[in-house]
């Protein structure tokens, strides 16, 4: 597909000059528009946006300098190159033309070969400038697209990271995350007097609640208990859903007996809570097993001690807090 020919606006109050210039340029393959004064030129530019303007300096009412100044003050037109047609070739006149935004001048009477050469040069520069701007726009658009894609990718990574660390139902940390936290805390405790305890909690007779009221109520109850546990621990403690109806909590910086006191408060809060969903209401209780980390214990050891204490609590009648051996 051939490129669209350049368009040139010729502005001159001498109609004979207009015809001669138009004939030269059209024979060179350019499209031309004609205006006999500055106002006509401004009206034409507002409609057509030519690639180049040949602008006579000496015109009545509005001369070429004023016309060019108005053109260059408009962001839509300021990049259209303006070449002055002038019989005034004194240094001051030439400098004034450049000061108001002109890119070149053709002295009258003009030489057709010089005219065509200078027009060709400035149109080539205009095309290169336009191509450069288009390339910049495309690059900016590509950069925005890449930034958008990177934002989406980062969001996906963050989402995947959250999903990998949390339980999808309750939003609590999952088993893998709290194990990693316990391992980190155990390493921090080596060679110091610092300690921590863990609590394994299990909802009593949860299967019966599920069977009686349905799994929607069961999910509701798990979220209610998650909220109670979250609001009952300190910001430094870590809470997780261990699996099913089991929860595991790591209490930092406290031993087993102090931990059991805190856990008893949690047990009572759950015991006193009314679990209401739609027309269904029931009471739920939890049994807890507490164990303290002793330097040298493995992670499996401390979790097993808490689990054994929980099992003893279940055997003793449920809804209780039992400390490990």
C-alpha atoms as one frame of an Amber mdcrd trajectory, in Angstrom:
protein
   0.000   0.000   0.000   1.469   3.389  -1.049   1.855   6.096   1.557  -0.571
   8.971   1.597   1.031  12.038  -0.098   2.097  14.917   2.099  -0.285  17.877
   2.298   1.004  21.441   2.196  -0.920  24.609   3.021   0.216  27.638   0.984
  -0.665  31.020   2.463  -0.072  34.119   0.329  -2.205  37.187  -0.399  -0.915
  37.158  -3.995  -3.109  34.725  -5.943  -0.562  34.415  -8.753   2.052  33.264
  -6.231  -0.486  30.745  -4.881  -1.072  29.255  -8.313   2.624  29.036  -9.157
   3.528  27.448  -5.827   0.615  25.028  -6.014   1.603  23.982  -9.553   5.224
  23.323  -8.533   4.285  21.314  -5.448   1.454  19.325  -7.003   3.757  18.333
  -9.879   6.139  17.043  -7.186   3.424  14.743  -5.821   2.151  16.822  -2.923
  -1.422  17.736  -2.059  -1.989  21.454  -1.550  -4.425  23.743   0.233  -4.632
  27.481  -0.412  -5.322  30.506   1.789  -4.963  34.200   1.048  -4.696  35.493
   4.622  -3.953  34.458   8.187  -7.571  33.914   9.240  -8.212  31.598   6.293
  -5.019  29.733   7.164  -6.098  29.203  10.773  -9.554  28.026   9.661  -7.980
  25.593   7.179  -5.573  24.148   9.754  -8.436  23.596  12.183 -10.076  21.334
   9.590  -7.249  19.659   7.674  -4.003  19.574   9.726  -1.480  19.856   6.859
   1.997  18.336   7.081   3.727  21.637   6.219   2.763  25.309   5.914   4.320
  27.786   3.480   3.447  31.131   5.043   3.870  34.550   3.486   5.198  37.133
   5.916   3.695  40.294   4.415  -0.100  40.007   4.531  -2.808  42.526   5.462
  -4.617  42.439   8.843  -2.649  39.475  10.222   0.912  39.017   9.016   2.797
  35.737   8.871   4.567  36.235  12.212   1.285  36.724  14.084  -0.314  33.810
  12.256   2.620  31.551  13.138   2.541  32.666  16.775  -1.140  31.695  17.040
  -0.473  28.330  15.397   2.401  27.514  17.732   0.362  28.420  20.817  -2.097
  25.616  20.049  -0.900  22.135  21.163  -2.739  20.558  18.201  -0.847  22.603
  15.623   2.473  23.455  17.263   4.357  20.566  15.611   3.361  21.504  12.040
   6.526  22.940  10.437   6.167  26.483   9.094   8.370  27.826   6.307   8.166
  31.552   5.719   7.864  33.055   2.223   9.437  36.481   2.397  11.144  39.194
   0.429  12.538  40.454   3.740  15.789  38.528   4.164  17.506  40.804   6.631
  19.019  39.132   9.688  16.452  40.630  12.062  13.567  39.404   9.915  15.013
  35.897   9.649  15.670  35.739  13.413  12.139  36.933  14.142  10.764  34.146
  11.938  12.684  31.542  13.923  11.671  33.133  17.232   7.951  32.790  16.489
   8.386  29.114  15.561   9.366  28.967  11.888  11.736  26.222  10.780  13.017
  27.809   7.542  12.372  30.529   5.004  12.209  30.867   1.218  13.172  34.222
  -0.202  11.090  35.873  -2.892  11.360  35.631  -5.806  11.829  31.915  -5.085
  13.796  29.328  -6.999  11.660  26.228  -7.705  14.563  23.813  -7.189  15.476
  25.395  -3.854  11.797  25.407  -2.877  11.324  21.715  -3.670  14.582  20.771
  -1.933  13.761  22.620   1.280  10.183  21.381   1.311  11.392  17.817   0.843
  13.905  18.192   3.682  11.372  19.502   6.191   8.723  16.974   5.229  11.281
  14.194   5.706  12.100  15.636   9.122   8.379  15.868   9.899   7.832  12.241
   8.897  10.808  11.147  11.015   9.447  13.173  13.941   5.973  11.664  13.496
   7.440   8.169  13.277   9.468   8.822  16.401   6.374  10.002  18.290   4.403
   6.984  17.097   7.247   4.738  18.235   7.286   6.483  21.626   3.507   6.091
  21.928   3.764   2.416  21.012   6.600   1.974  23.496   4.633   3.745  26.224
   1.600   1.600  25.456   3.777  -1.523  25.539   5.321  -0.404  28.838   1.873
   0.213  30.319   0.780  -3.199  29.106   3.873  -4.782  30.648   3.316  -2.853
  33.895  -0.303  -4.024  33.941   0.773  -7.598  33.259   3.423  -7.336  35.980
   0.814  -6.021  38.422  -1.469  -8.914  37.542   1.439 -11.339  37.883   2.409
  -9.868  41.259  -1.192 -10.118  42.415  -1.299 -13.729  41.263   1.977 -14.458
  43.064   0.657 -12.792  46.225  -2.606 -14.706  45.926  -0.769 -17.983  45.398
   1.509 -17.176  48.327  -1.515 -16.495  50.547  -3.252 -19.646  49.315  -0.141
 -21.699  50.006  -0.013 -20.425  53.596  -3.659 -20.257  54.591  -6.745 -22.384
  54.996  -9.252 -21.470  52.253 -12.327 -21.745  54.499 -11.277 -19.829  57.609
  -8.403 -17.731  56.291  -6.212 -18.944  59.169  -2.693 -20.207  58.642  -2.543
 -23.803  57.463  -0.610 -26.733  58.928   2.530 -26.169  56.859   2.780 -22.520
  57.858   2.490 -23.063  61.603   4.970 -25.941  61.513   7.466 -23.598  59.847
   6.733 -20.979  62.529   7.226 -23.521  65.338  10.535 -24.642  63.806  11.697
 -21.030  63.587  10.694 -20.351  67.187  12.437 -23.540  68.351  15.687 -22.430
  66.708  15.351 -19.015  68.350  14.945 -20.634  71.766  18.213 -22.586  71.597
  20.750 -21.354  74.153  18.256 -18.998  75.805  15.714 -19.096  78.596  12.928
 -18.228  76.202  10.194 -20.777  75.783   6.887 -21.258  74.036   3.900 -23.523
  74.271   1.464 -24.959  71.811  -2.215 -25.766  72.150  -4.107 -28.339  70.126
  -7.871 -27.721  70.156 -10.673 -29.870  68.783 -14.401 -29.071  68.527 -16.389
 -31.583  70.554 -18.918 -33.740  68.694 -18.508 -31.711  65.526 -19.652 -34.572
  63.293 -22.983 -34.638  65.150 -23.465 -30.909  64.482 -22.679 -31.458  60.795
 -25.062 -34.385  60.547 -27.830 -32.519  62.395 -27.663 -29.092  60.791 -25.734
 -29.709  57.565 -22.300 -28.791  56.275 -23.213 -25.122  55.770 -23.748 -24.829
  59.500 -20.506 -26.720  60.064 -18.590 -24.215  57.895 -20.317 -21.369  59.723
 -19.297 -22.820  63.092 -15.680 -23.267  61.992 -15.527 -19.609  60.961 -17.183
 -18.458  64.182 -14.677 -20.399  66.271 -11.825 -19.095  64.108 -12.949 -15.537
  64.913 -13.196 -16.287  68.634  -9.723 -17.825  68.689  -8.254 -14.964  66.626
  -9.620 -12.373  69.040  -8.555 -14.350  72.103  -4.817 -14.598  71.415  -2.077
 -11.989  71.403  -0.701 -10.450  68.221   2.571 -12.318  68.753   0.836 -15.722
  68.923   0.126 -17.813  65.837  -3.144 -19.568  65.099  -3.776 -22.205  62.457
  -6.430 -24.588  61.314  -4.701 -27.922  61.768  -7.290 -29.838  59.796 -10.977
 -30.727  59.967 -12.262 -29.357  63.277  -8.775 -29.113  64.852  -6.854 -25.913
  65.550  -3.256 -25.416  66.637  -1.986 -22.305  68.463   1.591 -21.347  69.318
   1.863 -19.087  72.360   5.233 -17.341  72.376   7.240 -16.658  75.517   5.082
 -18.522  78.045   5.277 -21.906  79.702   2.691 -24.639  79.925   0.912 -23.505
  83.116   0.450 -19.899  81.985  -0.629 -21.155  78.596  -3.239 -23.405  80.205
  -4.695 -20.387  82.042  -5.054 -18.459  78.770  -6.530 -21.483  77.055  -9.095
 -21.967  79.816 -10.386 -18.469  79.127 -10.745 -19.364  75.439 -12.545 -22.596
  76.329 -15.038 -20.700  78.482 -15.662 -18.073  75.776 -16.538 -20.800  73.267
 -18.652 -22.649  75.815 -20.698 -19.485  76.475 -21.083 -18.558  72.805 -24.384
 -19.192  70.999 -23.856 -20.406  67.465 -26.786 -19.047  65.434 -27.315 -19.434
  61.699 -30.744 -18.743  60.212 -33.180 -20.670  62.441 -30.515 -22.991  63.799
 -28.877 -22.410  67.166 -26.663 -24.678  69.184 -23.892 -24.703  71.745 -20.443
 -26.009  70.868 -17.532 -26.799  73.131 -13.860 -27.489  72.589 -11.259 -29.660
  74.246  -7.644 -28.453  74.392  -4.283 -30.101  74.951  -1.328 -27.957  76.039
   2.400 -28.718  75.792   5.554 -26.709  76.402   8.613 -26.736  74.184  11.717
 -28.009  75.961  15.046 -27.293  74.308  16.050 -30.403  72.398  12.488 -31.518
  71.628  11.633 -32.177  68.036   8.641 -30.452  66.493   6.917 -33.805  66.252
   7.537 -34.343  69.987   5.870 -31.126  71.118   2.889 -31.576  68.753   2.486
 -35.190  69.854   2.487 -34.145  73.538  -0.249 -31.598  72.852  -2.224 -34.159
  70.854  -1.904 -36.740  73.650  -3.107 -34.175  76.187  -6.056 -33.402  73.917
  -6.903 -37.123  73.712  -6.850 -37.381  77.511  -9.174 -34.380  77.686 -11.598
 -36.125  75.335 -11.487 -39.287  77.440 -12.138 -37.324  80.634 -15.419 -35.913
  79.316 -14.478 -33.176  76.776 -14.848 -29.377  77.126 -11.672 -29.082  79.149
  -8.036 -27.989  79.036  -5.477 -30.703  79.658  -1.732 -30.174  80.127   0.805
 -32.571  78.640   3.130 -34.760  80.671
